[in-house]
Every structure is written in structure tokens, then in C-alpha cells.
Amino acid sequence: MTERTDGEKAGVTRVADRAMQVAEAAVYAAVGLLLVASAVVALVAIGWAFVNDLDEGATGAVTAALDGLLLVFILVELLGAVRATVAERQIVAQPFLLVGIIASIKEIVVATLKSGHAEGEAFDDFVTKVAVLGGVVLLLAISSYLVRLKEREPEEA
């Protein structure tokens, strides 16, 4: 067997690196397409269910539609996070924090709409859930603010 020269090793490394870049781009493209398809399917299903559920009462139809639409917002924000990751060539925290905030708010809204006239232990559970989710939103917002501050700082050498 012959030893490879430094030039040959560098060439093999460049080819392997390029192959991994192409594979990474293909995976990100597939994830993006699935997110778009999921959002479109969800929108169609939400619209269909909304029209069908109106016969049973507007409140229930609107609650279900709101729940679904907030899910669509999460899917769209995830798509934005994938796009930002591809553009920056690194994981960007900000879009994922926003997804967490939207998901938490979605749960608060849905829990509030479903709680109706909860009493006793059910009411206590509802209040605890909303308090915890509110804390999560606050922590994610603080994290987002700190990430923005860090991004505005000059690059470290």
C-alpha cells in the first residue's frame, strides 16, 4: 500500500465535505417541504372542520379552528427556523424560541377556552397550568432578549 500525500488527503477531504454539504441541503429541503405540506394540509382540514362544526355552535368551531391555526403558525415558524438555519449555515436560536413562545401561548389559549366554567380541583389544575405556561413564556421571552443582545455584540476574536 502506498501512503497518500497531503494534497491527496486534502482532495479527499474536500470531496467528502462537499458530499456532506449536498446531503445536508437535501435533508433541509425535505424538512422544509414536509413543513409546507403539513401547514397546507392543516389549513385545509381546519377550514373543512370549521365549516362542518358551525352547525354544532360557533364557540366550539372557533375554538377548534383557533387551536389548529396556532398549530399552523408553529409549522410556519419552524419553516422559518429551517430557512434561517440554511441561510446562516448554523443553528439559529431565535426562531426556535419564538416557536416555543407560540406553542406555550397556544396551550394557554386552548386551556382557557376549554376550561369554561371549571370549578374546584379542575379550576385549580387550570390555574396551575396557565401559571406554568405563563412562566415558560416569560423565560423564553427573556432568553430571546438575551440572544438578541448577544447577537448585537461585536464578534469575539
N, C-alpha and C positions, 0 to 999 in steps of 0.2 A: 504494500500500500504506500501511496505517496502522500506526503503532507501537503495540505493546502497552503497557498501563500496568503499573506494578509489581504491582498487585492481580491483573491477568490473568495475569502471569508466575508469581506465587505460586500461583494456582489451577491452572495447567497443571503446575507442579512437584509440587503435592500429588497430582494425579490420576496423574501418571507414577510418583511414588513409591509410591502405593497399588497400582498395577498391578504394579509390580516386586515388592512385598511378597507379593501374591497368587501371582504366578508362582513366587517363591522357596518359599513354603509348599507349593505343589503339587509342586514338584520334590523337596523334602524328604519329603513324604508318599509320593511314588512310590518314592524310595530306601528309605524305611522298609518299605514293603510288599514290595519286592523282597528286602530282607534277611530279613524274616519268612518269606516264601515259600521262600527259599533254605535257611533253617535247618530248616523243616519238611520240605522235600524231602530234605535231607541226613539228617535223623534217620530218616526212613522208609527211605531207601536203606541207611543204616548198620545199622539193625535187620534188614532183609531180608538183607543180605550177612553179617551176624554169624551169623544162624541157618543160612544156607546153607554158610558156611565152617567151621562147627563139625565137620562130617564130616571135614575135612582136618586137624584138630588145633586145640586150644584156643588155643595160643600165637599162631598166625597169625591166628585170628579176633579174639582180644583185641587184638593189635597193630593190625590194620586198623580195628577199632572205636574204639580209643583215638585213632588218627590222625584219624578222622572226627569224633569227639566234640570233640576240641580245635579242629577247624575250626568246629564249631557254636558253641563258646564264643567264637571270634573273631567270628563273624557276630553273635552276641548283643551282644558288647561294641561292635561297630560300630553296631548299632542304638541302644545306649545313648549312643554318641557323637553320633549324629544327633539323638537326643532332647534331649541336653544342649545341642547347638548351637541347636536350635529354641527351647528354653526360655530360654537366655541371650541369644539374638539375636546371638551371636558365636561364633567357633570356640573351643572349649574344648580345651586341650592334654591334660589329664589322661586322658580316655578313650582317646585315640589312643596315648598312651604305654603304657597298660595293654594295648591290642591288640598293640603291638609286643612287650611282655614275654611275653604269652601265645603269640604266634606263634614267638618265639625258643625258649621252653620246649618248645613242641610239636615243633620241629625237633630239639631235644636229645633228647627222649624217643623220638621215632621213629628217630633215628640210633642211639641206644643199643640199642633193640630190634632194629634191623636189622643191627647190627654183629656180633651173635652171637659167633663165635669168630674175629674178624678177626685176621690176622697180617701181619707185615711192613709193606709200604707201605700196605696197606688200613687197618691199625691206626693208622699214623702220620697218615693222612688223617682218620680218625675222631677222633683226639685233637685235631688241629688244628681241625677243625670244631666240636667241643664247646667248645674253649677260646675260639674266636672268638665263638661264640654266648653263652657264659657272660659274656664281656666286654660283649657287646651288652646282655644282661640287666642287668648291673651299671650300665652307662651310662644305660640307660633308667630304672632304679630311682632313680639319683641325680638324673636330670632330673625325674622325678616328684616327688621330695622337694623339689627346689628350686622347682618350680612351686607346690607346696603352701605353702612358706614365703612365696613372693611373694604368693599369694592371701590370706594372713593379715595382710599388711602393710596399714596404713591407706591409703586411696585417696590418690593424689597429686593435687595441685591443678593 
